[in-house]
C-alpha cells in the first residue's frame, strides 16, 4: 500500500476524532503506530478504513473507500494469522497486528447504525488473542505503543461486555480484565526500575495518560457486566457485587491515580465512569430499583454536572464517555438531565461521525417512552433496559 495524499488525509480524519484535546499529539495512536503502519499495509489500511468511515457520515462517497480499505486490512490480518501460528503469535513483533484488530473494532463502532446487526467479531478475536498472551505471561516488552494498544483494548472490552455477554464464555472470564491489568502493572513497575533518573519526567508524563485506561474502574465495569448475567445474585456473586460497590464508593481518581497534575477532562472521564458504575452496581443488587431512588438521583446529578462542564469546543473529548452517558441517560428523569446526556451524543454523531451513538440515542428514546404495565404504571423502561438482552445486543461500542 502506498502512503499517498489520500491516505494521509484519511489518517488525519481519524486522528482528529480519536485523539483527545488535552493529550500531547505525540501520544496519539496514529503518531505512535505510524512507523509500523508504513511497514505493515494491514495496519495502514485499518487506519484508512476508520478515517473514511468518519468522513462517510457527511459524505456518502467515502463509503466505498472505507469498505475497500476494511477488506484489505482484514485480508492482511487473516494472512498474518495463517503465517504466524499459535506459538509464534507470542512474538514481540505483533504490535501492528494487535493495533489493527483494535482498529477494525473501532471501524465497526464508527459505522454502526441502529438497524444494523453489530459485528463484534474483531473484538472477540482480540479477546481470544490477549487472553492467550496473558495466561502465557508474554505481554512484553511493554513499549508505549503496546501499552496504548492494550489499554484501548481493555477499555473497549470492558464497556462492550455490558451489551454482549458472549465475552464471558471463556474460562476464568470473570477475572479477564483484572489479569490483563495485573500484567500491565507488573511489566510497568519493572520498566520503571530500569529507567534512568533523566528519563523519569518523560515516562511519568506518558504514564499519566496511559494509566487513565489502566485503572480498576474498567475491571469493575467488566465484572459487573458478568454479574448482570447472574441476576438475581446469590452466594459468591452477591458477595462480589457488594464488594465492588464498596470499592467504587471509596475510589477517587484524584487520589487513586496520583492525578493532581492531570487535565480536569481526564479526571472527569474516570469519575463519570465511577458514577455510572455505581448506578450499575445498585441496579444489579436490586433489580427492582427505579430512577426515583434517592441514591440514583444523586448519582445522576453528579454525572450530568460533570457533563455540563464540557463546552461545545470540548465535546469531542466525551467520545470516551459514551458508556457512562448511556447509564446516566437511563437513570435521568428531568428534561434537563436527559438533555445533558443527549447533547454530547448528538455532537459525537453529527460532528464526529461516531455511528454507535445513533443506536445509543435510539435506545435512550425507547427507554424514556412511557410503557403501559399491568400495574397501571406509565413509566418508561429506564434502568430495566439493563436486563433486556434483546435491546442491549443492538448496541456496539
C-alpha positions as CSV (number, residue, x, y, z in Angstrom):
1,X,0.0,0.0,0.0
2,X,1.4,3.4,-1.0
3,X,1.3,6.2,1.5
4,X,-0.2,9.0,-0.6
5,X,-2.1,12.2,0.0
6,X,-5.5,10.5,0.3
7,X,-4.2,8.0,2.9
8,X,-2.6,10.9,4.8
9,X,-5.9,12.7,4.7
10,X,-7.8,9.7,6.0
11,X,-5.3,9.2,8.9
12,X,-5.7,12.9,9.8
13,X,-9.5,12.4,9.8
14,X,-9.2,9.6,12.2
15,X,-6.7,11.3,14.4
16,X,-8.9,14.4,14.7
17,X,-11.8,12.4,16.1
18,X,-9.9,9.7,18.0
19,X,-7.4,12.0,19.8
20,X,-8.3,14.0,22.9
21,X,-7.8,17.7,23.0
22,X,-5.9,17.5,26.3
23,X,-3.4,14.9,25.2
24,X,0.0,15.6,23.6
25,X,-0.4,14.6,19.9
26,X,2.8,12.6,20.1
27,X,1.0,10.1,22.3
28,X,-1.9,9.6,19.8
29,X,-2.5,6.2,18.3
30,X,-1.7,7.4,14.8
31,X,1.6,9.0,15.8
32,X,2.7,6.1,17.9
33,X,1.8,3.4,15.3
34,X,2.6,5.3,12.1
35,X,6.2,3.9,11.8
36,X,4.8,0.3,11.9
37,X,1.9,1.2,9.7
38,X,4.4,2.3,7.0
39,X,5.9,-1.2,7.2
40,X,2.7,-3.1,7.6
41,X,0.0,-2.5,5.0
42,X,-2.7,-4.1,7.1
43,X,-2.4,-1.5,9.8
44,X,-2.3,1.3,7.3
45,X,-5.4,0.0,5.7
46,X,-7.1,-0.3,9.1
47,X,-6.4,3.4,9.9
48,X,-7.6,4.5,6.4
49,X,-10.8,2.5,6.8
50,X,-11.6,4.3,10.1
51,X,-10.8,7.7,8.6
52,X,-13.0,7.1,5.6
53,X,-15.8,5.7,7.8
54,X,-15.8,9.0,9.7
55,X,-15.9,11.1,6.5
56,X,-18.7,8.9,5.0
57,X,-21.1,10.2,7.8
58,X,-21.3,13.5,6.0
59,X,-20.2,12.5,2.5
60,X,-21.5,9.0,1.3
61,X,-18.9,9.0,-1.4
62,X,-16.3,7.8,1.2
63,X,-18.4,4.7,2.0
64,X,-16.8,2.6,-0.8
65,X,-13.3,3.8,0.1
66,X,-13.9,2.8,3.7
67,X,-15.1,-0.7,2.8
68,X,-12.3,-1.2,0.3
69,X,-9.6,-0.4,3.0
70,X,-11.5,-2.6,5.5
71,X,-11.4,-5.5,3.1
72,X,-7.7,-5.1,2.6
73,X,-7.0,-4.8,6.3
74,X,-9.0,-7.9,7.0
75,X,-7.1,-9.9,4.4
76,X,-3.7,-8.7,5.7
77,X,-4.7,-9.8,9.3
78,X,-6.0,-13.1,8.1
79,X,-2.8,-13.8,6.2
80,X,-0.8,-12.8,9.3
81,X,-2.8,-15.3,11.4
82,X,-2.0,-18.1,8.9
83,X,1.7,-17.2,8.8
84,X,2.3,-16.7,12.5
85,X,0.5,-19.6,14.0
86,X,-0.2,-20.2,17.7
87,X,3.3,-20.3,19.3
88,X,4.8,-17.6,17.0
89,X,1.8,-15.3,17.9
90,X,3.6,-14.7,21.2
91,X,6.4,-13.0,19.4
92,X,7.3,-9.4,20.2
93,X,6.8,-8.3,16.7
94,X,3.0,-8.1,16.9
95,X,2.1,-4.6,18.0
96,X,0.9,-3.8,14.5
97,X,-1.3,-6.9,14.5
98,X,-3.0,-6.2,17.8
99,X,-3.4,-2.5,16.9
100,X,-5.0,-3.5,13.5
101,X,-7.6,-5.7,15.2
102,X,-8.4,-2.9,17.7
103,X,-8.9,-0.5,14.8
104,X,-11.2,-2.9,12.9
105,X,-13.4,-3.0,16.0
106,X,-13.3,0.8,16.1
107,X,-14.3,0.8,12.5
108,X,-17.5,-1.2,13.4
109,X,-18.4,1.3,16.1
110,X,-17.9,4.2,13.6
111,X,-20.2,2.7,11.0
112,X,-22.9,1.2,13.3
113,X,-26.5,2.0,12.5
114,X,-29.4,1.3,14.8
115,X,-31.0,-1.0,12.2
116,X,-27.7,-2.9,11.6
117,X,-26.5,-6.0,13.4
118,X,-23.5,-5.2,15.5
119,X,-20.3,-7.0,14.4
120,X,-18.2,-8.0,17.5
121,X,-16.1,-10.4,15.6
122,X,-12.9,-8.3,15.7
123,X,-13.2,-7.6,19.4
124,X,-13.9,-11.3,20.0
125,X,-10.7,-12.2,18.1
126,X,-8.7,-9.7,20.2
127,X,-10.3,-11.1,23.3
128,X,-9.0,-14.6,22.4
129,X,-5.5,-13.4,21.5
130,X,-4.9,-11.2,24.5
131,X,-6.3,-13.9,26.8
132,X,-3.8,-16.4,25.5
133,X,-0.9,-14.0,25.8
134,X,-1.9,-13.0,29.4
135,X,-2.2,-16.7,30.5
136,X,1.2,-17.4,28.9
137,X,2.7,-14.4,30.7
138,X,4.0,-13.0,27.5
139,X,2.7,-9.4,27.2
140,X,6.1,-7.8,26.9
141,X,8.2,-5.8,26.3
142,X,5.7,-3.2,27.5
143,X,6.5,-0.4,25.0
144,X,4.5,2.8,24.9
145,X,2.6,1.6,21.8
146,X,1.9,-1.8,23.3
147,X,0.5,-0.2,26.4
148,X,-1.5,2.2,24.3
149,X,-3.0,-0.7,22.3
150,X,-3.6,-2.9,25.3
151,X,-5.1,-0.1,27.3
152,X,-7.5,0.7,24.4
153,X,-8.5,-3.0,24.1
154,X,-9.2,-3.2,27.9
155,X,-11.4,-0.1,27.6
156,X,-13.2,-1.4,24.6
157,X,-13.8,-4.8,26.1
158,X,-15.0,-3.5,29.4
159,X,-17.7,-1.3,28.0
160,X,-18.7,-3.7,25.3
161,X,-19.2,-6.6,27.8
162,X,-22.3,-4.9,29.2
163,X,-24.0,-5.4,25.8
164,X,-22.5,-8.7,24.6
165,X,-22.3,-11.4,27.3
166,X,-20.6,-13.8,24.8
167,X,-17.3,-12.4,26.1
168,X,-17.9,-14.3,29.3
169,X,-18.0,-17.8,27.7
170,X,-14.3,-18.4,28.2
171,X,-12.6,-20.0,31.2
172,X,-11.8,-17.6,34.1
173,X,-13.7,-14.8,32.2
174,X,-14.7,-13.0,35.4
175,X,-11.1,-12.0,36.1
176,X,-10.1,-11.5,32.5
177,X,-9.6,-7.7,32.7
178,X,-8.1,-8.0,36.2
179,X,-5.5,-10.3,34.9
180,X,-4.6,-8.1,32.0
181,X,-4.3,-5.1,34.3
182,X,-2.0,-7.1,36.5
183,X,0.2,-7.9,33.5
184,X,0.4,-4.2,32.6
185,X,1.2,-3.2,36.2
186,X,3.9,-5.8,36.7
187,X,5.6,-5.0,33.4
188,X,5.4,-1.3,34.1
189,X,6.8,-1.5,37.6
190,X,9.8,-3.5,36.2
191,X,10.2,-0.9,33.4
192,X,10.3,2.0,35.8
193,X,13.0,0.3,37.9
194,X,15.2,0.2,34.8
195,X,14.7,3.8,33.7
196,X,17.3,6.4,34.5
197,X,16.5,9.5,36.5
198,X,16.9,11.7,33.4
199,X,14.1,9.9,31.7
200,X,11.8,9.8,34.7
201,X,9.9,13.0,33.9
202,X,9.2,11.9,30.3
203,X,8.0,8.4,31.4
204,X,5.7,9.9,34.0
205,X,4.0,12.2,31.5
206,X,3.3,9.3,29.2
207,X,2.2,7.1,32.2
208,X,-0.3,9.8,33.4
209,X,-2.2,9.5,30.1
210,X,-2.0,5.7,29.7
211,X,-3.0,5.0,33.4
212,X,-6.4,6.5,32.7
213,X,-7.2,3.4,30.8
214,X,-5.5,1.1,33.2
215,X,-7.4,2.0,36.4
216,X,-9.6,-0.5,38.3
217,X,-12.9,1.1,37.2
218,X,-12.8,-0.8,33.9
219,X,-12.1,-4.1,35.8
220,X,-15.2,-3.4,38.0
221,X,-17.3,-2.5,35.0
222,X,-16.3,-5.8,33.3
223,X,-17.1,-7.8,36.5
224,X,-20.4,-6.0,36.9
225,X,-21.3,-6.9,33.3
226,X,-20.6,-10.5,34.2
227,X,-22.7,-10.3,37.3
228,X,-25.6,-8.8,35.3
229,X,-25.9,-12.2,33.6
230,X,-26.3,-13.9,37.0
231,X,-29.1,-11.8,38.4
232,X,-30.7,-12.4,40.9
233,X,-27.5,-12.6,42.7
234,X,-26.8,-15.1,45.5
235,X,-23.8,-16.6,47.2
236,X,-20.4,-15.6,45.9
237,X,-22.0,-13.4,43.2
238,X,-23.8,-11.3,45.7
239,X,-20.7,-11.0,47.9
240,X,-18.7,-9.9,44.8
241,X,-21.2,-7.3,43.8
242,X,-21.4,-5.8,47.3
243,X,-17.6,-5.6,47.4
244,X,-17.4,-3.9,44.0
245,X,-20.0,-1.3,45.2
246,X,-17.9,-0.6,48.3
247,X,-14.7,-0.3,46.2
248,X,-16.3,2.2,43.8
249,X,-17.7,4.3,46.6
250,X,-14.3,4.7,48.1
251,X,-12.3,5.1,44.9
252,X,-11.4,8.6,43.8
253,X,-9.4,9.5,40.7
254,X,-7.6,12.4,42.2
255,X,-6.0,10.3,45.0
256,X,-6.0,6.9,43.4
257,X,-4.3,7.9,40.1
258,X,-1.9,10.5,41.6
259,X,-3.6,12.8,39.2
260,X,-3.0,16.2,40.8
261,X,-1.4,17.5,37.6
262,X,-3.7,15.9,35.1
263,X,-6.2,17.9,33.0
264,X,-9.6,18.1,34.5
265,X,-11.1,16.3,31.5
266,X,-9.1,13.2,32.3
267,X,-10.3,13.3,35.9
268,X,-13.9,13.8,34.7
269,X,-13.5,10.8,32.4
270,X,-12.5,8.5,35.3
271,X,-15.1,10.0,37.7
272,X,-18.0,9.7,35.4
273,X,-17.3,6.0,34.8
274,X,-17.2,5.5,38.5
275,X,-20.5,7.2,39.0
276,X,-22.1,5.2,36.2
277,X,-20.6,2.1,37.7
278,X,-22.3,2.8,41.0
279,X,-25.7,3.1,39.2
280,X,-24.9,-0.3,37.5
281,X,-23.9,-1.9,40.8
282,X,-27.1,-0.7,42.6
283,X,-29.3,-1.9,39.8
284,X,-27.7,-5.4,39.8
285,X,-28.1,-5.7,43.6
286,X,-31.7,-4.5,43.4
287,X,-33.2,-5.3,40.0
288,X,-36.5,-3.5,41.0
289,X,-34.6,-0.2,41.6
290,X,-36.1,2.8,39.8
291,X,-34.5,6.1,38.8
292,X,-36.5,7.9,41.5
293,X,-34.4,6.2,44.2
294,X,-32.6,9.0,46.1
295,X,-29.1,7.4,45.6
296,X,-29.7,7.1,41.9
297,X,-30.9,10.7,41.6
298,X,-27.8,11.9,43.4
299,X,-25.5,10.0,41.0
300,X,-27.4,11.4,38.0
301,X,-27.0,14.9,39.3
302,X,-23.2,14.4,39.9
303,X,-22.7,12.8,36.5
304,X,-24.7,15.4,34.5
305,X,-23.0,18.2,36.3
306,X,-19.7,16.8,35.1
307,X,-21.0,16.6,31.5
308,X,-22.2,20.1,31.6
309,X,-18.6,21.3,32.3
310,X,-17.7,20.4,28.8
311,X,-18.1,23.4,26.4
312,X,-19.0,22.7,22.8
313,X,-15.4,23.0,21.8
314,X,-14.5,20.1,24.1
315,X,-17.4,17.8,23.4
316,X,-15.2,15.6,21.2
317,X,-13.5,14.5,24.5
318,X,-16.7,12.8,25.6
319,X,-16.1,10.1,23.0
320,X,-14.5,8.1,25.8
321,X,-17.6,8.6,28.0
322,X,-20.3,7.0,25.9
323,X,-20.8,4.1,28.2
324,X,-21.4,6.2,31.4
325,X,-23.5,8.7,29.4
326,X,-25.8,5.8,28.4
327,X,-26.2,4.8,32.1
328,X,-26.8,8.4,33.2
329,X,-29.4,8.7,30.4
330,X,-31.2,5.5,31.5
331,X,-31.5,6.9,35.1
332,X,-32.2,10.5,34.1
333,X,-35.7,11.8,35.0
334,X,-35.9,15.5,34.2
335,X,-35.8,17.1,30.8
336,X,-32.5,18.9,31.7
337,X,-30.8,15.7,32.8
338,X,-31.8,13.9,29.7
339,X,-30.7,16.9,27.6
340,X,-27.3,16.8,29.3
341,X,-26.9,13.2,28.1
342,X,-28.3,13.8,24.6
343,X,-26.1,16.8,23.9
344,X,-22.7,15.1,23.7
345,X,-24.1,12.0,22.0
346,X,-25.7,14.2,19.3
347,X,-22.5,16.0,18.8
348,X,-20.4,12.8,18.5
349,X,-22.9,11.5,15.9
350,X,-23.4,14.6,13.8
351,X,-20.0,16.3,14.0
352,X,-17.6,13.4,14.8
353,X,-19.3,10.7,12.7
354,X,-19.3,8.1,15.5
355,X,-22.0,5.8,14.3
356,X,-22.7,3.8,17.5
357,X,-24.1,7.0,19.2
358,X,-27.1,6.8,16.9
359,X,-28.0,3.4,18.4
360,X,-27.5,4.7,21.9
361,X,-29.7,7.7,21.3
362,X,-32.4,5.5,19.8
363,X,-32.3,3.1,22.8
364,X,-32.5,6.0,25.3
365,X,-35.6,7.3,23.4
366,X,-37.1,3.9,23.8
367,X,-36.2,3.7,27.5
368,X,-37.8,7.0,28.2
369,X,-41.0,6.3,26.3
370,X,-44.0,5.6,28.5
371,X,-44.8,1.9,28.8
372,X,-48.2,0.6,29.8
373,X,-47.9,-2.1,32.5
374,X,-50.3,-4.5,34.3
375,X,-50.0,-2.4,37.4
376,X,-51.2,0.7,35.6
377,X,-47.9,2.4,35.7
378,X,-47.0,4.5,32.7
379,X,-43.2,4.8,33.3
380,X,-40.6,4.0,30.7
381,X,-38.3,1.0,30.8
382,X,-35.5,3.3,32.1
383,X,-32.9,1.2,34.0
384,X,-34.8,-2.0,33.3
385,X,-33.3,-1.9,29.8
386,X,-30.2,-3.3,31.5
387,X,-32.0,-6.7,31.7
388,X,-33.2,-6.6,28.1
389,X,-30.6,-8.5,26.1
390,X,-32.7,-8.1,23.0
391,X,-32.3,-4.4,23.2
392,X,-28.7,-4.3,24.5
393,X,-27.4,-6.6,21.8
394,X,-28.3,-4.0,19.2
395,X,-25.5,-1.7,20.5
396,X,-21.8,-1.8,19.8
397,X,-19.1,0.3,21.4
